[in-house]
Amino acid sequence: MKHHLAIFENFKIRRLYDEKAELWYFSVVDIIQALIQQPDFQTARKYWNKLKERLKKEGNQ
């Protein structure tokens, strides 16, 4: 597996490429941080935790 950084609108998105499965994995928190334009990682992490909690309550995964 290879680690790579992608830049999206000046936000660094951590990603990992699994050569065996030929799949990319991206950091959800990094993507949320870029989408909500939040410079603080911890705020984006809390946002994701709250969203994940709400999705579980609704029966989504």
C-alpha distance matrix in Angstrom:
0.0 3.8 6.8 9.9 13.4 15.7 19.5 21.8 25.4 24.8 22.4 18.9 16.4 13.1 10.3 6.6 5.5 4.6 6.0 8.0 9.6 9.7 9.8 9.6 10.2 12.9 14.8 18.2 20.1 19.1 20.2 23.4 24.1 24.2 26.1 28.8 28.9 28.7 28.1 27.9 24.6 26.6 28.8 25.9 24.4 27.9 28.3 25.2 26.5 29.9 28.7 26.6 29.7 31.9 29.8 29.9 33.7 34.0 32.2 29.1 25.6
3.8 0.0 3.8 6.5 10.2 12.8 16.4 19.1 22.6 21.7 19.7 16.1 14.1 11.0 8.6 5.6 5.2 6.8 7.8 10.8 12.2 11.1 10.9 9.6 10.4 12.1 14.0 17.6 19.2 17.6 18.7 22.1 22.4 22.1 24.4 27.1 26.8 26.7 25.8 26.0 22.9 25.3 27.5 24.7 23.6 27.3 27.6 24.8 26.5 29.8 28.7 27.0 30.3 32.4 30.4 30.9 34.6 34.9 33.5 30.2 26.8
6.8 3.8 0.0 3.8 7.0 10.1 13.6 16.3 19.7 18.5 16.3 12.6 10.8 7.6 6.0 4.6 6.5 9.1 11.0 14.0 14.6 13.4 12.2 9.8 9.6 10.1 11.3 15.1 16.2 14.3 15.9 19.2 19.1 18.9 21.5 24.0 23.5 23.2 22.1 22.3 19.3 21.8 24.0 21.3 20.4 24.2 24.6 22.1 23.8 27.2 26.3 24.9 28.2 30.3 28.6 29.4 32.9 33.4 32.3 29.0 25.7
9.9 6.5 3.8 0.0 3.8 6.6 10.1 13.0 16.4 15.3 13.5 9.9 8.5 6.4 5.4 6.0 7.6 11.1 12.7 16.1 16.3 14.3 12.9 9.9 10.1 9.7 11.1 14.7 15.6 13.0 14.2 17.8 17.4 16.6 19.3 22.0 21.1 21.3 20.2 20.9 18.4 21.4 23.2 20.4 20.2 24.0 24.0 21.8 24.1 27.2 26.0 25.2 28.6 30.3 28.8 30.0 33.4 33.6 32.8 29.4 26.4
13.4 10.2 7.0 3.8 0.0 3.8 6.7 9.8 12.9 11.6 9.8 6.3 5.7 5.0 6.0 8.4 10.7 14.3 16.1 19.5 19.3 17.1 15.1 11.7 11.3 9.6 10.3 13.5 13.8 10.6 11.9 15.4 14.5 13.5 16.5 19.0 17.7 18.0 16.7 17.8 15.7 19.0 20.6 17.9 18.2 22.0 21.8 20.1 22.7 25.5 24.4 24.1 27.6 29.1 27.8 29.4 32.6 32.8 32.4 29.0 26.3
15.7 12.8 10.1 6.6 3.8 0.0 3.8 6.5 9.9 9.5 8.2 5.8 5.1 6.5 7.2 10.2 11.9 15.6 17.3 20.7 20.0 17.4 15.2 11.6 11.7 9.5 10.7 13.1 13.7 10.2 10.4 14.0 13.4 11.4 14.1 17.0 15.8 16.8 16.0 17.8 16.1 19.6 20.4 17.5 18.5 22.1 21.3 19.7 22.8 25.2 23.7 23.8 27.3 28.4 27.1 29.0 32.1 31.9 31.7 28.2 25.8
19.5 16.4 13.6 10.1 6.7 3.8 0.0 3.8 6.5 5.8 5.5 4.8 6.1 8.9 10.5 13.8 15.6 19.4 21.1 24.4 23.5 20.9 18.6 15.0 14.8 12.1 12.5 14.2 14.1 10.4 10.4 13.5 12.1 9.6 12.6 15.2 13.3 14.6 13.8 16.2 15.2 18.9 19.4 16.7 18.4 21.8 20.8 19.9 23.1 25.2 23.8 24.4 27.9 28.7 27.7 30.0 32.8 32.5 32.8 29.3 27.2
21.8 19.1 16.3 13.0 9.8 6.5 3.8 0.0 3.8 5.4 5.2 6.5 7.0 10.6 12.1 15.6 17.4 21.0 22.9 26.0 24.6 22.0 19.4 15.8 15.5 12.4 12.7 13.4 13.3 9.8 8.7 11.4 10.4 7.1 9.4 12.3 10.7 12.8 12.8 15.5 14.9 18.5 18.2 15.4 17.6 20.6 19.0 18.3 21.9 23.4 21.7 22.8 26.3 26.6 25.6 28.3 30.8 30.3 30.8 27.3 25.7
25.4 22.6 19.7 16.4 12.9 9.9 6.5 3.8 0.0 3.8 5.6 8.5 10.1 13.8 15.7 19.3 21.2 24.8 26.7 29.8 28.4 25.8 23.1 19.6 19.1 15.8 15.6 15.8 15.2 11.8 10.8 12.5 10.8 7.3 9.4 11.5 9.0 11.6 11.6 14.9 15.3 18.8 18.1 15.7 18.6 21.2 19.4 19.5 23.1 24.2 22.7 24.3 27.6 27.6 27.1 29.9 32.2 31.6 32.6 29.2 27.9
24.8 21.7 18.5 15.3 11.6 9.5 5.8 5.4 3.8 0.0 3.8 6.6 9.4 12.8 15.3 18.9 21.1 24.8 26.8 30.0 29.0 26.5 24.0 20.3 19.5 16.2 15.5 16.3 15.0 11.5 11.7 13.4 10.9 8.3 11.4 12.8 9.8 11.2 9.9 13.2 13.7 17.4 17.2 15.4 18.0 20.8 19.7 19.9 23.2 24.7 23.7 25.1 28.2 28.8 28.5 31.0 33.4 33.2 34.1 30.9 29.3
22.4 19.7 16.3 13.5 9.8 8.2 5.5 5.2 5.6 3.8 0.0 3.8 6.3 9.7 12.6 16.3 18.9 22.4 24.8 27.8 26.6 24.5 21.7 17.9 16.6 13.1 11.9 12.7 11.3 7.7 8.5 10.2 7.7 5.8 9.4 11.0 8.6 9.3 8.3 10.8 10.5 14.3 14.4 12.2 14.4 17.5 16.6 16.4 19.6 21.4 20.5 21.7 24.8 25.6 25.3 27.7 30.1 30.1 30.9 27.7 26.0
18.9 16.1 12.6 9.9 6.3 5.8 4.8 6.5 8.5 6.6 3.8 0.0 3.8 6.4 9.5 13.0 15.8 19.3 21.6 24.7 23.9 21.9 19.2 15.4 14.1 10.9 9.9 11.8 10.7 7.0 8.7 11.3 9.3 8.2 11.8 13.6 11.8 11.9 10.6 12.2 10.8 14.5 15.5 13.1 14.4 17.9 17.5 16.7 19.6 22.0 21.1 21.7 24.9 26.2 25.6 27.6 30.3 30.6 30.9 27.7 25.5
16.4 14.1 10.8 8.5 5.7 5.1 6.1 7.0 10.1 9.4 6.3 3.8 0.0 3.8 6.3 10.1 12.9 16.2 18.8 21.7 20.5 18.7 15.8 12.0 10.4 7.1 6.6 8.7 8.7 5.2 6.4 9.7 9.0 8.2 11.1 13.5 12.7 13.0 12.6 13.7 11.5 14.8 15.7 12.7 13.5 17.1 16.5 14.9 17.8 20.3 19.1 19.2 22.7 23.9 22.9 24.8 27.8 27.9 27.9 24.6 22.2
13.1 11.0 7.6 6.4 5.0 6.5 8.9 10.6 13.8 12.8 9.7 6.4 3.8 0.0 3.8 7.0 10.4 13.5 16.3 19.0 18.2 16.8 14.0 10.4 8.5 6.0 5.5 8.9 9.3 6.8 8.7 11.8 11.5 11.6 14.3 16.5 16.0 15.7 15.0 15.4 12.5 15.4 17.0 14.1 13.9 17.7 17.6 15.6 17.9 20.9 19.9 19.4 22.7 24.5 23.3 24.7 27.9 28.3 27.9 24.6 21.8
10.3 8.6 6.0 5.4 6.0 7.2 10.5 12.1 15.7 15.3 12.6 9.5 6.3 3.8 0.0 3.8 6.8 10.0 12.8 15.5 14.6 13.0 10.3 6.8 5.4 4.3 6.2 9.6 11.3 9.4 10.2 13.6 14.2 13.9 16.0 18.7 18.6 18.7 18.5 18.9 15.9 18.5 20.0 16.8 16.4 20.0 19.8 17.2 19.4 22.4 21.0 20.0 23.5 25.2 23.5 24.7 28.1 28.2 27.4 24.0 21.0
6.6 5.6 4.6 6.0 8.4 10.2 13.8 15.6 19.3 18.9 16.3 13.0 10.1 7.0 3.8 0.0 3.8 6.5 9.5 12.0 11.6 10.5 8.3 5.7 5.1 6.5 8.7 12.1 14.1 12.8 13.6 16.9 17.7 17.6 19.5 22.2 22.4 22.3 22.0 22.1 18.9 21.2 23.0 19.9 18.9 22.5 22.5 19.5 21.4 24.6 23.2 21.6 25.0 26.9 25.0 25.7 29.3 29.5 28.2 24.9 21.6
5.5 5.2 6.5 7.6 10.7 11.9 15.6 17.4 21.2 21.1 18.9 15.8 12.9 10.4 6.8 3.8 0.0 3.8 6.0 8.9 8.7 7.0 5.8 4.6 6.3 8.9 11.9 14.9 17.3 16.0 16.2 19.6 20.7 20.2 21.8 24.8 25.1 25.4 25.3 25.6 22.5 24.9 26.5 23.2 22.3 25.9 25.6 22.5 24.4 27.5 25.8 24.1 27.6 29.2 26.9 27.6 31.3 31.2 29.6 26.2 23.0
4.6 6.8 9.1 11.1 14.3 15.6 19.4 21.0 24.8 24.8 22.4 19.3 16.2 13.5 10.0 6.5 3.8 0.0 3.8 5.5 5.6 5.5 5.3 6.4 7.9 11.3 14.1 16.8 19.5 18.7 18.9 22.1 23.5 23.3 24.7 27.6 28.2 28.4 28.4 28.4 25.1 27.1 28.8 25.5 24.2 27.6 27.4 24.1 25.6 28.7 27.0 24.9 28.2 30.0 27.4 27.7 31.5 31.4 29.4 26.2 22.8
6.0 7.8 11.0 12.7 16.1 17.3 21.1 22.9 26.7 26.8 24.8 21.6 18.8 16.3 12.8 9.5 6.0 3.8 0.0 3.8 5.6 4.7 6.9 8.8 11.2 14.5 17.5 20.3 23.0 21.9 21.9 25.3 26.6 26.0 27.4 30.6 30.9 31.4 31.3 31.6 28.4 30.6 32.2 29.0 27.9 31.3 31.0 27.7 29.3 32.4 30.6 28.5 31.8 33.5 30.8 31.1 34.9 34.7 32.6 29.3 26.1
8.0 10.8 14.0 16.1 19.5 20.7 24.4 26.0 29.8 30.0 27.8 24.7 21.7 19.0 15.5 12.0 8.9 5.5 3.8 0.0 3.8 5.5 8.1 10.9 12.9 16.5 19.4 21.8 24.7 24.2 24.1 27.2 28.9 28.6 29.7 32.7 33.5 33.8 33.9 33.9 30.6 32.4 34.1 30.8 29.4 32.6 32.4 28.9 30.1 33.2 31.4 28.9 32.1 33.8 31.0 30.9 34.7 34.4 32.0 29.0 25.7
9.6 12.2 14.6 16.3 19.3 20.0 23.5 24.6 28.4 29.0 26.6 23.9 20.5 18.2 14.6 11.6 8.7 5.6 5.6 3.8 0.0 3.8 5.4 8.9 10.9 14.6 17.7 19.6 22.9 22.6 22.1 25.0 27.0 26.7 27.4 30.5 31.6 32.1 32.5 32.6 29.3 31.1 32.4 29.0 27.6 30.6 30.1 26.6 27.9 30.7 28.6 26.2 29.4 30.9 27.8 27.9 31.6 31.1 28.7 25.6 22.4
9.7 11.1 13.4 14.3 17.1 17.4 20.9 22.0 25.8 26.5 24.5 21.9 18.7 16.8 13.0 10.5 7.0 5.5 4.7 5.5 3.8 0.0 3.8 7.0 10.1 13.5 17.0 19.0 22.2 21.3 20.6 23.9 25.7 24.9 25.7 29.0 29.8 30.6 31.0 31.5 28.5 30.6 31.7 28.2 27.4 30.5 29.8 26.4 28.2 30.9 28.7 26.7 30.1 31.4 28.4 28.9 32.6 31.9 29.8 26.5 23.5
9.8 10.9 12.2 12.9 15.1 15.2 18.6 19.4 23.1 24.0 21.7 19.2 15.8 14.0 10.3 8.3 5.8 5.3 6.9 8.1 5.4 3.8 0.0 3.8 6.6 10.0 13.5 15.3 18.6 17.9 17.1 20.2 22.2 21.6 22.2 25.4 26.4 27.2 27.8 28.2 25.1 27.2 28.2 24.6 23.8 26.9 26.0 22.7 24.5 27.2 24.9 23.0 26.5 27.7 24.8 25.5 29.1 28.5 26.6 23.1 20.1
9.6 9.6 9.8 9.9 11.7 11.6 15.0 15.8 19.6 20.3 17.9 15.4 12.0 10.4 6.8 5.7 4.6 6.4 8.8 10.9 8.9 7.0 3.8 0.0 3.8 6.6 10.2 12.3 15.4 14.4 13.6 16.9 18.7 18.0 18.9 22.1 22.9 23.6 24.1 24.6 21.6 23.9 24.9 21.3 20.7 24.0 23.1 20.0 22.1 24.9 22.7 21.2 24.8 26.0 23.4 24.5 28.1 27.6 26.1 22.5 19.6
10.2 10.4 9.6 10.1 11.3 11.7 14.8 15.5 19.1 19.5 16.6 14.1 10.4 8.5 5.4 5.1 6.3 7.9 11.2 12.9 10.9 10.1 6.6 3.8 0.0 3.8 6.9 9.1 12.2 11.7 11.4 14.4 16.2 16.2 17.2 20.0 21.0 21.2 21.8 21.9 18.7 20.6 21.7 18.2 17.3 20.5 19.9 16.6 18.6 21.4 19.5 17.9 21.4 22.9 20.6 21.5 25.1 25.0 23.6 20.2 17.0
12.9 12.1 10.1 9.7 9.6 9.5 12.1 12.4 15.8 16.2 13.1 10.9 7.1 6.0 4.3 6.5 8.9 11.3 14.5 16.5 14.6 13.5 10.0 6.6 3.8 0.0 3.8 6.1 8.8 8.0 7.7 10.9 12.4 12.5 13.7 16.4 17.2 17.4 18.0 18.3 15.2 17.4 18.3 14.8 14.2 17.6 16.8 13.9 16.3 19.1 17.3 16.2 19.8 21.2 19.3 20.6 24.1 24.0 23.2 19.8 16.9
14.8 14.0 11.3 11.1 10.3 10.7 12.5 12.7 15.6 15.5 11.9 9.9 6.6 5.5 6.2 8.7 11.9 14.1 17.5 19.4 17.7 17.0 13.5 10.2 6.9 3.8 0.0 3.8 5.5 5.3 6.4 8.8 9.9 11.0 12.5 14.5 15.4 14.9 15.4 15.1 11.8 13.7 14.8 11.5 10.6 14.1 13.8 11.0 13.2 16.2 15.0 14.1 17.5 19.3 17.9 19.2 22.5 22.9 22.4 19.2 16.4
18.2 17.6 15.1 14.7 13.5 13.1 14.2 13.4 15.8 16.3 12.7 11.8 8.7 8.9 9.6 12.1 14.9 16.8 20.3 21.8 19.6 19.0 15.3 12.3 9.1 6.1 3.8 0.0 3.8 5.5 5.1 6.2 8.5 10.0 10.5 12.2 13.9 13.5 14.9 14.5 11.5 12.9 13.2 9.5 8.9 11.9 10.8 7.8 10.5 13.1 11.4 10.8 14.4 15.7 14.4 16.1 19.2 19.4 19.3 16.1 13.7
20.1 19.2 16.2 15.6 13.8 13.7 14.1 13.3 15.2 15.0 11.3 10.7 8.7 9.3 11.3 14.1 17.3 19.5 23.0 24.7 22.9 22.2 18.6 15.4 12.2 8.8 5.5 3.8 0.0 3.8 5.4 5.1 6.0 8.7 9.8 10.5 11.8 10.6 11.8 10.9 7.8 9.2 9.6 6.1 5.6 9.0 8.5 6.4 9.1 11.8 11.0 11.1 14.2 15.8 15.4 17.1 19.8 20.5 20.9 18.1 16.0
19.1 17.6 14.3 13.0 10.6 10.2 10.4 9.8 11.8 11.5 7.7 7.0 5.2 6.8 9.4 12.8 16.0 18.7 21.9 24.2 22.6 21.3 17.9 14.4 11.7 8.0 5.3 5.5 3.8 0.0 3.8 5.5 5.0 6.4 8.7 10.2 10.4 9.7 10.2 10.4 7.7 10.5 11.0 7.7 8.4 11.9 11.3 9.9 12.8 15.2 14.3 14.7 17.9 19.2 18.7 20.6 23.4 23.8 24.2 21.1 19.0
20.2 18.7 15.9 14.2 11.9 10.4 10.4 8.7 10.8 11.7 8.5 8.7 6.4 8.7 10.2 13.6 16.2 18.9 21.9 24.1 22.1 20.6 17.1 13.6 11.4 7.7 6.4 5.1 5.4 3.8 0.0 3.8 5.4 5.2 6.2 8.7 9.7 10.3 11.8 12.6 10.7 13.1 12.7 9.0 10.4 13.3 11.5 10.0 13.5 15.2 13.4 14.1 17.6 18.3 17.3 19.7 22.4 22.2 22.6 19.3 17.6
23.4 22.1 19.2 17.8 15.4 14.0 13.5 11.4 12.5 13.4 10.2 11.3 9.7 11.8 13.6 16.9 19.6 22.1 25.3 27.2 25.0 23.9 20.2 16.9 14.4 10.9 8.8 6.2 5.1 5.5 3.8 0.0 3.8 5.4 5.0 6.0 8.1 8.3 10.7 11.1 9.5 11.3 9.9 6.3 8.2 10.4 8.1 7.2 10.9 12.1 10.5 11.9 15.1 15.5 15.1 17.7 20.0 19.9 20.9 17.9 16.7
24.1 22.4 19.1 17.4 14.5 13.4 12.1 10.4 10.8 10.9 7.7 9.3 9.0 11.5 14.2 17.7 20.7 23.5 26.6 28.9 27.0 25.7 22.2 18.7 16.2 12.4 9.9 8.5 6.0 5.0 5.4 3.8 0.0 3.8 5.6 5.6 5.9 5.1 7.0 7.7 6.7 9.2 8.2 5.1 7.9 10.4 8.9 9.1 12.5 13.8 13.0 14.7 17.5 18.1 18.3 20.8 22.8 23.1 24.3 21.5 20.1
24.2 22.1 18.9 16.6 13.5 11.4 9.6 7.1 7.3 8.3 5.8 8.2 8.2 11.6 13.9 17.6 20.2 23.3 26.0 28.6 26.7 24.9 21.6 18.0 16.2 12.5 11.0 10.0 8.7 6.4 5.2 5.4 3.8 0.0 3.8 5.6 4.9 6.5 8.1 10.2 9.9 12.8 11.7 8.8 11.7 14.1 12.2 12.2 15.8 16.9 15.6 17.3 20.3 20.6 20.3 23.1 25.2 25.0 26.1 23.0 21.8
26.1 24.4 21.5 19.3 16.5 14.1 12.6 9.4 9.4 11.4 9.4 11.8 11.1 14.3 16.0 19.5 21.8 24.7 27.4 29.7 27.4 25.7 22.2 18.9 17.2 13.7 12.5 10.5 9.8 8.7 6.2 5.0 5.6 3.8 0.0 3.8 5.4 7.8 10.6 12.5 12.3 14.5 12.6 9.6 12.6 14.2 11.4 11.6 15.3 15.7 13.8 15.9 18.9 18.5 18.2 21.3 23.2 22.5 23.9 20.8 20.1
28.8 27.1 24.0 22.0 19.0 17.0 15.2 12.3 11.5 12.8 11.0 13.6 13.5 16.5 18.7 22.2 24.8 27.6 30.6 32.7 30.5 29.0 25.4 22.1 20.0 16.4 14.5 12.2 10.5 10.2 8.7 6.0 5.6 5.6 3.8 0.0 3.8 5.5 9.1 10.6 11.2 12.8 10.1 8.0 11.5 12.3 9.5 10.9 14.3 14.1 12.9 15.6 18.1 17.6 18.0 21.2 22.5 22.2 24.1 21.4 21.0
28.9 26.8 23.5 21.1 17.7 15.8 13.3 10.7 9.0 9.8 8.6 11.8 12.7 16.0 18.6 22.4 25.1 28.2 30.9 33.5 31.6 29.8 26.4 22.9 21.0 17.2 15.4 13.9 11.8 10.4 9.7 8.1 5.9 4.9 5.4 3.8 0.0 3.8 6.4 9.1 10.5 12.9 10.7 9.1 12.8 14.1 12.1 13.5 16.9 17.1 16.3 18.8 21.3 21.1 21.6 24.6 26.1 26.0 27.7 25.0 24.3
28.7 26.7 23.2 21.3 18.0 16.8 14.6 12.8 11.6 11.2 9.3 11.9 13.0 15.7 18.7 22.3 25.4 28.4 31.4 33.8 32.1 30.6 27.2 23.6 21.2 17.4 14.9 13.5 10.6 9.7 10.3 8.3 5.1 6.5 7.8 5.5 3.8 0.0 3.8 5.5 7.3 9.3 7.3 6.5 10.2 11.4 10.1 12.0 14.9 15.4 15.4 17.8 19.9 20.3 21.2 23.8 25.3 25.7 27.4 25.0 24.1
28.1 25.8 22.1 20.2 16.7 16.0 13.8 12.8 11.6 9.9 8.3 10.6 12.6 15.0 18.5 22.0 25.3 28.4 31.3 33.9 32.5 31.0 27.8 24.1 21.8 18.0 15.4 14.9 11.8 10.2 11.8 10.7 7.0 8.1 10.6 9.1 6.4 3.8 0.0 3.8 6.4 9.1 8.4 8.3 11.3 13.1 12.7 14.4 16.9 18.0 18.3 20.3 22.5 23.3 24.2 26.5 28.2 28.9 30.4 27.9 26.7
27.9 26.0 22.3 20.9 17.8 17.8 16.2 15.5 14.9 13.2 10.8 12.2 13.7 15.4 18.9 22.1 25.6 28.4 31.6 33.9 32.6 31.5 28.2 24.6 21.9 18.3 15.1 14.5 10.9 10.4 12.6 11.1 7.7 10.2 12.5 10.6 9.1 5.5 3.8 0.0 3.8 5.6 5.5 6.6 8.9 10.3 11.0 12.8 14.6 15.9 16.9 18.7 20.4 21.7 22.9 24.8 26.4 27.6 29.1 26.9 25.5
24.6 22.9 19.3 18.4 15.7 16.1 15.2 14.9 15.3 13.7 10.5 10.8 11.5 12.5 15.9 18.9 22.5 25.1 28.4 30.6 29.3 28.5 25.1 21.6 18.7 15.2 11.8 11.5 7.8 7.7 10.7 9.5 6.7 9.9 12.3 11.2 10.5 7.3 6.4 3.8 0.0 3.8 5.5 5.2 6.1 8.7 9.8 10.6 12.3 14.4 15.3 16.4 18.4 20.1 21.0 22.6 24.6 25.9 26.9 24.6 22.9
26.6 25.3 21.8 21.4 19.0 19.6 18.9 18.5 18.8 17.4 14.3 14.5 14.8 15.4 18.5 21.2 24.9 27.1 30.6 32.4 31.1 30.6 27.2 23.9 20.6 17.4 13.7 12.9 9.2 10.5 13.1 11.3 9.2 12.8 14.5 12.8 12.9 9.3 9.1 5.6 3.8 0.0 3.8 5.4 4.9 6.2 8.5 9.8 10.4 12.3 14.1 15.1 16.5 18.4 19.8 21.1 22.8 24.5 25.7 23.9 22.3
28.8 27.5 24.0 23.2 20.6 20.4 19.4 18.2 18.1 17.2 14.4 15.5 15.7 17.0 20.0 23.0 26.5 28.8 32.2 34.1 32.4 31.7 28.2 24.9 21.7 18.3 14.8 13.2 9.6 11.0 12.7 9.9 8.2 11.7 12.6 10.1 10.7 7.3 8.4 5.5 5.5 3.8 0.0 3.8 5.4 5.1 6.1 8.7 9.9 10.6 12.2 14.2 15.4 16.6 18.3 20.1 21.4 22.8 24.5 22.7 21.7
25.9 24.7 21.3 20.4 17.9 17.5 16.7 15.4 15.7 15.4 12.2 13.1 12.7 14.1 16.8 19.9 23.2 25.5 29.0 30.8 29.0 28.2 24.6 21.3 18.2 14.8 11.5 9.5 6.1 7.7 9.0 6.3 5.1 8.8 9.6 8.0 9.1 6.5 8.3 6.6 5.2 5.4 3.8 0.0 3.8 5.5 5.0 6.2 8.7 9.9 10.5 12.2 14.2 15.4 16.3 18.3 20.1 21.1 22.5 20.3 19.0
24.4 23.6 20.4 20.2 18.2 18.5 18.4 17.6 18.6 18.0 14.4 14.4 13.5 13.9 16.4 18.9 22.3 24.2 27.9 29.4 27.6 27.4 23.8 20.7 17.3 14.2 10.6 8.9 5.6 8.4 10.4 8.2 7.9 11.7 12.6 11.5 12.8 10.2 11.3 8.9 6.1 4.9 5.4 3.8 0.0 3.8 5.4 5.1 6.2 8.7 9.9 10.5 12.3 14.4 15.3 16.6 18.6 20.1 21.1 19.1 17.4
27.9 27.3 24.2 24.0 22.0 22.1 21.8 20.6 21.2 20.8 17.5 17.9 17.1 17.7 20.0 22.5 25.9 27.6 31.3 32.6 30.6 30.5 26.9 24.0 20.5 17.6 14.1 11.9 9.0 11.9 13.3 10.4 10.4 14.1 14.2 12.3 14.1 11.4 13.1 10.3 8.7 6.2 5.1 5.5 3.8 0.0 3.8 5.4 5.0 6.2 8.5 9.8 10.5 12.4 14.2 15.4 16.8 18.6 20.1 18.6 17.6
28.3 27.6 24.6 24.0 21.8 21.3 20.8 19.0 19.4 19.7 16.6 17.5 16.5 17.6 19.8 22.5 25.6 27.4 31.0 32.4 30.1 29.8 26.0 23.1 19.9 16.8 13.8 10.8 8.5 11.3 11.5 8.1 8.9 12.2 11.4 9.5 12.1 10.1 12.7 11.0 9.8 8.5 6.1 5.0 5.4 3.8 0.0 3.8 5.5 5.3 6.1 8.6 9.9 10.7 12.3 14.4 15.6 16.7 18.5 16.8 16.1
25.2 24.8 22.1 21.8 20.1 19.7 19.9 18.3 19.5 19.9 16.4 16.7 14.9 15.6 17.2 19.5 22.5 24.1 27.7 28.9 26.6 26.4 22.7 20.0 16.6 13.9 11.0 7.8 6.4 9.9 10.0 7.2 9.1 12.2 11.6 10.9 13.5 12.0 14.4 12.8 10.6 9.8 8.7 6.2 5.1 5.4 3.8 0.0 3.8 5.5 5.0 6.0 8.5 9.8 10.4 12.2 14.2 15.3 16.4 14.2 13.0
26.5 26.5 23.8 24.1 22.7 22.8 23.1 21.9 23.1 23.2 19.6 19.6 17.8 17.9 19.4 21.4 24.4 25.6 29.3 30.1 27.9 28.2 24.5 22.1 18.6 16.3 13.2 10.5 9.1 12.8 13.5 10.9 12.5 15.8 15.3 14.3 16.9 14.9 16.9 14.6 12.3 10.4 9.9 8.7 6.2 5.0 5.5 3.8 0.0 3.8 5.5 5.1 6.2 8.7 9.9 10.7 12.5 14.5 15.5 14.0 12.8
29.9 29.8 27.2 27.2 25.5 25.2 25.2 23.4 24.2 24.7 21.4 22.0 20.3 20.9 22.4 24.6 27.5 28.7 32.4 33.2 30.7 30.9 27.2 24.9 21.4 19.1 16.2 13.1 11.8 15.2 15.2 12.1 13.8 16.9 15.7 14.1 17.1 15.4 18.0 15.9 14.4 12.3 10.6 9.9 8.7 6.2 5.3 5.5 3.8 0.0 3.8 5.5 5.1 6.3 8.7 10.0 10.8 12.6 14.5 13.5 13.3
28.7 28.7 26.3 26.0 24.4 23.7 23.8 21.7 22.7 23.7 20.5 21.1 19.1 19.9 21.0 23.2 25.8 27.0 30.6 31.4 28.6 28.7 24.9 22.7 19.5 17.3 15.0 11.4 11.0 14.3 13.4 10.5 13.0 15.6 13.8 12.9 16.3 15.4 18.3 16.9 15.3 14.1 12.2 10.5 9.9 8.5 6.1 5.0 5.5 3.8 0.0 3.8 5.4 5.1 6.2 8.7 10.0 10.7 12.5 10.8 10.8
26.6 27.0 24.9 25.2 24.1 23.8 24.4 22.8 24.3 25.1 21.7 21.7 19.2 19.4 20.0 21.6 24.1 24.9 28.5 28.9 26.2 26.7 23.0 21.2 17.9 16.2 14.1 10.8 11.1 14.7 14.1 11.9 14.7 17.3 15.9 15.6 18.8 17.8 20.3 18.7 16.4 15.1 14.2 12.2 10.5 9.8 8.6 6.0 5.1 5.5 3.8 0.0 3.8 5.5 5.1 6.2 8.7 9.9 10.6 8.9 8.0
29.7 30.3 28.2 28.6 27.6 27.3 27.9 26.3 27.6 28.2 24.8 24.9 22.7 22.7 23.5 25.0 27.6 28.2 31.8 32.1 29.4 30.1 26.5 24.8 21.4 19.8 17.5 14.4 14.2 17.9 17.6 15.1 17.5 20.3 18.9 18.1 21.3 19.9 22.5 20.4 18.4 16.5 15.4 14.2 12.3 10.5 9.9 8.5 6.2 5.1 5.4 3.8 0.0 3.8 5.5 5.2 6.4 8.9 10.0 9.8 9.7
31.9 32.4 30.3 30.3 29.1 28.4 28.7 26.6 27.6 28.8 25.6 26.2 23.9 24.5 25.2 26.9 29.2 30.0 33.5 33.8 30.9 31.4 27.7 26.0 22.9 21.2 19.3 15.7 15.8 19.2 18.3 15.5 18.1 20.6 18.5 17.6 21.1 20.3 23.3 21.7 20.1 18.4 16.6 15.4 14.4 12.4 10.7 9.8 8.7 6.3 5.1 5.5 3.8 0.0 3.8 5.4 5.1 6.4 8.8 8.7 9.9
29.8 30.4 28.6 28.8 27.8 27.1 27.7 25.6 27.1 28.5 25.3 25.6 22.9 23.3 23.5 25.0 26.9 27.4 30.8 31.0 27.8 28.4 24.8 23.4 20.6 19.3 17.9 14.4 15.4 18.7 17.3 15.1 18.3 20.3 18.2 18.0 21.6 21.2 24.2 22.9 21.0 19.8 18.3 16.3 15.3 14.2 12.3 10.4 9.9 8.7 6.2 5.1 5.5 3.8 0.0 3.8 5.4 5.1 6.3 5.1 6.4
29.9 30.9 29.4 30.0 29.4 29.0 30.0 28.3 29.9 31.0 27.7 27.6 24.8 24.7 24.7 25.7 27.6 27.7 31.1 30.9 27.9 28.9 25.5 24.5 21.5 20.6 19.2 16.1 17.1 20.6 19.7 17.7 20.8 23.1 21.3 21.2 24.6 23.8 26.5 24.8 22.6 21.1 20.1 18.3 16.6 15.4 14.4 12.2 10.7 10.0 8.7 6.2 5.2 5.4 3.8 0.0 3.8 5.4 5.0 5.4 6.0
33.7 34.6 32.9 33.4 32.6 32.1 32.8 30.8 32.2 33.4 30.1 30.3 27.8 27.9 28.1 29.3 31.3 31.5 34.9 34.7 31.6 32.6 29.1 28.1 25.1 24.1 22.5 19.2 19.8 23.4 22.4 20.0 22.8 25.2 23.2 22.5 26.1 25.3 28.2 26.4 24.6 22.8 21.4 20.1 18.6 16.8 15.6 14.2 12.5 10.8 10.0 8.7 6.4 5.1 5.4 3.8 0.0 3.8 5.4 7.5 9.4
34.0 34.9 33.4 33.6 32.8 31.9 32.5 30.3 31.6 33.2 30.1 30.6 27.9 28.3 28.2 29.5 31.2 31.4 34.7 34.4 31.1 31.9 28.5 27.6 25.0 24.0 22.9 19.4 20.5 23.8 22.2 19.9 23.1 25.0 22.5 22.2 26.0 25.7 28.9 27.6 25.9 24.5 22.8 21.1 20.1 18.6 16.7 15.3 14.5 12.6 10.7 9.9 8.9 6.4 5.1 5.4 3.8 0.0 3.8 5.6 8.8
32.2 33.5 32.3 32.8 32.4 31.7 32.8 30.8 32.6 34.1 30.9 30.9 27.9 27.9 27.4 28.2 29.6 29.4 32.6 32.0 28.7 29.8 26.6 26.1 23.6 23.2 22.4 19.3 20.9 24.2 22.6 20.9 24.3 26.1 23.9 24.1 27.7 27.4 30.4 29.1 26.9 25.7 24.5 22.5 21.1 20.1 18.5 16.4 15.5 14.5 12.5 10.6 10.0 8.8 6.3 5.0 5.4 3.8 0.0 3.8 6.6
29.1 30.2 29.0 29.4 29.0 28.2 29.3 27.3 29.2 30.9 27.7 27.7 24.6 24.6 24.0 24.9 26.2 26.2 29.3 29.0 25.6 26.5 23.1 22.5 20.2 19.8 19.2 16.1 18.1 21.1 19.3 17.9 21.5 23.0 20.8 21.4 25.0 25.0 27.9 26.9 24.6 23.9 22.7 20.3 19.1 18.6 16.8 14.2 14.0 13.5 10.8 8.9 9.8 8.7 5.1 5.4 7.5 5.6 3.8 0.0 3.8
25.6 26.8 25.7 26.4 26.3 25.8 27.2 25.7 27.9 29.3 26.0 25.5 22.2 21.8 21.0 21.6 23.0 22.8 26.1 25.7 22.4 23.5 20.1 19.6 17.0 16.9 16.4 13.7 16.0 19.0 17.6 16.7 20.1 21.8 20.1 21.0 24.3 24.1 26.7 25.5 22.9 22.3 21.7 19.0 17.4 17.6 16.1 13.0 12.8 13.3 10.8 8.0 9.7 9.9 6.4 6.0 9.4 8.8 6.6 3.8 0.0
